[in-house]
Amino acid sequence: MKRKAIAIITALLLAPLSACGGSASTGAASTTSSSATAKCLDVDADAQKTITDGAKSGTLTPVAAKAVKAPARSNAYIVAMKFNDGNGEMTGVWMTSGLTAADVSPLMSVDGYAHQFTNWPNTINGETLNAEEPGVSDAKSCLTD
């Protein structure tokens, strides 16, 4: 029953992102942007906490996060966040609807770390998100700039 409720809530939350255009398989040209052309954006602390609150187990502590506007999807952001699971620091990538706690949801896991450590879904309309999503490398670069 709980799984069914979560599935229904997830479907309702993903509705705004399901209208997002584009695809991870739009071609190599769409993934060639660099942080030099992408605008690095701040992600507020409460939004970072919302992302880590989706931990599969234990506690994840946000360390730092930056985002870029998702180049292949309207009304979405690609967020790269360093976090600590108590055993060390790593970086995961999520797709969000905004950069503050009030508008971060719906959100989804994009790369392997995000999917491994959080319960956020990783598909849009049957398309599985992954590290090849346009904007992922830009968002990660923003963390080191």
Salt bridges, closest charged atoms under 4 A:
ASP42 OD1 - LYS66 NZ 2.36
ASP53 OD1 - LYS49 NZ 2.70
GLU127 OE2 - ARG73 NH2 2.72
GLU133 OE2 - ARG73 NE 2.71
